[in-house]
């Protein structure tokens, strides 16, 4: 990009406040690019950090401790913030179509909007189940449930969690912890709470080594969480008195007060009409440079992107690692420089909280059972990550 005249302005628009974009905004604040106008479009002024979200549900972290303040980050990056929902893209005319404001022009676009659980094919799921994403809606229902149990702790409560991946397992652990705490505070038996975890496959957490699967199954069973493995949920039907019934293909039926949906990730519907190249699930296909396969001026990162040459599970660890290479390639693209390929790691360390201030550590075939020291390590790593988006931003140092 020619910098001879400051009147030459290029518009870089970021859609979504995910982990990668949070890092991009921070880095633009530290290394601004003259002649580039930066805009973030996102439905909320804060974004949850996935690493600390289970701890928040367990009651270990406050809302602010596990959310990145995007408004503060945008100010640090000297960018514009539009709180709105994107509903389409006009790629021919380089416009972002929003739900509530005029279209936003772009020269370069980056998309980091995460994913949502796939609920469309299951009858009653969209109407009656609470999806794990978007997170603000999940938390809204969770806070309501906490109030309800605190108000009537003597009433039995049954919770269904559909999806036995890492997200569903952590939800089972952390919800049980917080609700047990409320029951004990009110001198009620913890037997008042029943949690049912449904998993289509015969094993929990299919993306993980069998040593983790075995360990997690043991802990869940020991904690009294009822496992329904090899059960495919086919319908959620309302019953009398606000009770819901989960129906499985096997004929199994379970009645629950609330159902949380944490199944395989899917992409938002509006992406299908944009003309961007996507995979079968609707995720944006990107090259090693994090550029769209079909539109080089469009970049994507986090859950919404599928790297053509390096497919990986939809996990926050990859979104965090993509932040820096995304920033570097956005700057290089704006400066008409050649882009750098990025290759994500094959194996990565997972620290999985078990809801009791302990954590399992696993990397490839290597697994350590739950321990308080592992939780303290995870807590330190998570807090250190979050400090990057609070400390020094007011001073403009970004340290």
N, C-alpha and C positions, 0 to 999 in steps of 0.2 A: 504494500500500500504506500503511495507517495505521501510523504509528510511535509512537502514543501509549503503547503498551505493548510492552515488550521481549519479552513472552511470545508475541507474534504472530510466528511464524517461518514463512518460506516456504522450501521445498526447491528449490534449483536443482541439477540433476544434469547433468553433462557426460559424454557417452559418447565415449571415444576421446581420445587425446593428440596429435592432429594439430597442424599449424602454427597454425591459427586458435584452437584451445583453449589452446595454450601462451601465446599473446598475451592471451587472455581471462583466464587465471589470473594472469598478471603484472599486468594492469591492475586486477583485483579486489584484488590485494595492495596496490596503490598507492591505490586508491579503494574501500575496503570499503563494503558496504551493510549498515547495521544491520538485524537481523531476517531476514537471508538466510543459510541454511545451504548451503554449497557442497560438492559431492561430485564427485570424478572417478572414473569406472570405466574402466579400461584394462588390456589384457593384460600390459603390461610397464611397469617403472618408469622407463624412458627411451624417448625417441622420436627416430628419425633425422631429421635435417634434409636434405631432398632436394637442396638446393643443393650440399652438401658430400659427399654419398654417393658420387658417381662418383670424387671425389678420394680418398676412403677406399679404394675398390676398387683404385685405381691405386697406393696405398701412400703418398700424400702426407699424409693425416691419420690420426691415431689414432682409435680407437673413441670415446673421450670427446670429442674435438674436434668430432665431427660428430653427437653425440647430445645432446639436451636432457634434463637431469636433472629428470624430472617430480616426483620425491619432494621435491626442494628447492623446486621451484616451488609445489607444493601446500602445503608448510609456510609459504612466504611469503604465500600467499593465505589462510592459516588455514582450509584446506579439509580434507575427509576424502579418503583415497585407498583405493580398493578395487582390488587387482590381480586382475582376473577378466575373463572373456569374456562379453559380452552375447549371449543367444541368442534373445530375443524381447521384445516390449513388450506390456503390458496397458494400452492407452490409455484404456479405459473407467474403470479403477480407478487410473490414473496410477501404474503400477508398471513398473520395469525388471526383466526376468527374466534372472538371471545363471546361468552354468554351475555354479558351485561355492558360492554363498552365497545367503542368503534374498533375496527380492525387495527392491528399493530404491524407496521412495516418492518421487514428485516432484510439484511444482506446476508447474515449468517445466523443460523438457528441451532440451538442445542436443546434436546429433550431429555428430561430426567424426572419422569412422573410416576415411577414405581409400577406396581401391578395390583390387580385385585383378585381375590379368590374366584375360581370358576364356579358359578352357581346356576348358570342359565339353563342347563339341560335337566336339572332336578326339579321336579314339580314341587312348588311351595317354598323352595329354598330362598328365592329372591324376596318373597313376601314376608316370611316368618323367621328366617335365620338372620343372625347378626354377623356380617362379614368381618373378618379380621382387618381388612383394608377397605376403604380409607380409615386410618387409625383414629381420627377425631370422632367418627361415628361409633367405632368400637368403644372408645373411652367413655363417650356419653352414655351408652347403654350400661357399661360396667359401673360407672358412678351411681346410676339409678339402682342397679342391683344391690350395690353395697348399702345404699340408704334403706332399701326395702328390707334387707336381711337385718340391719341394725334396728329397724323399727319393729319388726316382728320376728325376733330371733328364735322363738319357740316353734315357728312353722317349718315343717320339713321342706327342703328345697332340692330339686334335681336339675343338674346342668348337663347338657349334651355338647360335646365338642366333636365336630366332624372333620377329620383330617389328622393323620398320625405322623406327619412329618415333624421336623424340629419345632416349628411354630405351634402346632397343636399340642405337642408334648409339654413345651414350656408353659403354654397357657393352662394346661391341666395342673401342673405343679404350682404355679403362682396363684391361680384363682383359689385353689384349695387352701394354700397358706393364709391368704388374706381373709377368706370367709371363716376358716377355723378360728382365726384370731378374734373375729367379731363374736362368734358363738361362745368362745371361752370367756371373753370379757363380760358377756351377759349370762354366764353360768349355765349355758345350754350344752347338751351333749353334741360332740362333733359328728355323731352318727346322723344328726339332722340333715347333713349335707351328703348328697350322692353325686358323683361325677362319672359320666359315661364317655369313653373315648372310642370313636368309630374309625376304623382304618380299612380301606379297600384291600390292601395287600395283607399277606399273612404276617409280615414283619413291620414294626414301627421304623420310622426314619430310614427309608430305603436308600437314601443317598450316602448313608454313613456305613462304616465298617461293622461287621456282625458283632464285634466285641462291644460296641456302643449300643447296638440294638438289644443285645442280651441284658446289659446292665440297666438300661432304661426300663425295659419290661419288668425286671425284678423290682426296681424301686417303685414304679407305678403300682404294681400288684401289692407290694408291702404297705403302701400308703392307702390302700383300699379304693383306688380308682379302678372302676370296672372297664376292662378292655374288651372291645368287640372287634377282633381281628378277622380279616377275610370277609368283612361285611360291607357290601355296597349299598349305601343309602340311596333309595329310589324316590322317596316322597317325604315331605313334611306336611302334616295335616293338623289344622286346629281342632281342639276338642273343647269340651265345656270348661268354664271358669278359667279361661286364658291358658289352659294347658295345651302343649303341643305334643304331637306323636311323631316319632321318627320311625319310618318304615324302611326295611331293608329287603333286597331282592330274595334273600333266603326265607323271608316270612317273619323274621324277628321284628318285633315292635317294642319301642321303649318310650314311655311318657316323660316329658321334661318340662320344666318351667321356662327355661331359656335355652336356646341352641346357638352355638358359636360355630361359624363356618371358616375353616382354615385349610381348604383344599388346595390343589395345584393352582399355581398362579395363572392369570389370564390378562390379556391386554384390553384397554377400554375400547368400546365399539367404534368411537369416532375415528380412530386411526385407520380403520379399514377403507374409509372413503377418501383418504388424502392422496393416494397414489404412491406413497412411500413403499418401498419393497419390504415385505414382512415375511416371517416364517408362518407355519400352519396355525400357530397359536395367536398370531397377530402381533408378535413382537418385532420391532424394527431391526432389520438385518444390517449389521455394520461391519466394515472392514477392520483390519488391525489398527487403523488410524482413528477408529471410533466414528468414521464418516458413514453416512447412509450408503448402501450399495447402489441406490438409484439416483440419489441427489447429493452430490459432494458438498454442497453448501449447508447440508443438514447433518448435525452430529447427534449421537444418542449414547446414553450411559445408564448404568444401574439396571434394575430389573426389566425396564422397558426395552432394553437392547439385547440382541442375541449376536455375539461375535461369530461370524461365519466360520472362521478357522479355529476358533477356540471356544466352543460351547461350554458353559459352566452352569451350575445350579443357580437359581435366583436367590442370592444371599447378600446381605448387607456388606460382608467383607469384601466382595468384588467391587461394589459401588464405591466404597471408601478408597480402594486402591486405584480406581479409574479417575479419581478427581484430578490428580496432578498431571497425568498424560493428557487428559481432556483439556485442561487449562493450556498446556504447552502447545497442543495442536490447534486450538482455537486461535491463540496468538499468532502461531506460524501461518495459519491460513489467512488471517487478516493482514499479515505482512507479506503475503505472496511468497512465503518460504516453503521448502519441501517439508512434508509432515513425517513424524517419527512413528514407526509401528510400535504397538504395545502388545505384550504377551502376558496374560494373567498366569499366576502360579497354578501348578497342577494340584498340589496338596496345600492345605492351609490349616492352621491351628484353630480349632473350635473350642470355646469355653462355654459349656451349656449349664446354665443355672438350674438347680433342682428345687428352687423355691424356698430353701431353708438356710440361705446364706452359705451354701456349699456349691461347688461346680465340678462338672466332669470336664477333663481336658482330653482332646482327641486330635490326632493328626495322622491321616492315612490309617495304617493298622495299629498304631500306638495309642493306647487309651489308659487314662488314670481315673480311678473311681472318685466319687464325690468327696471333696475335702474343703474345709474352711479356708485353707491357704490359697487354694485355686480360686475360690470366690473373691478373696481379698485381692488377688492378682488381677482378676477380671475387672473388679470394681476400680482399681487403680488405673488400668488401661482405659476404661470407659470414661472415667472422670478426666483423665489427661487429654483424651480426644475432645471432650466437650469444652475444656478450657481454651482450646484453640479458637473457639467462636465467641468467647466472652472477654478473656483477659487481653488488655492492650488495644481493643478495637476503638474504645472512646478516645484513646491517646493517639490513635493512628499509627501505632507501632506494629500491631499484629503479631507480637511475640507470644 
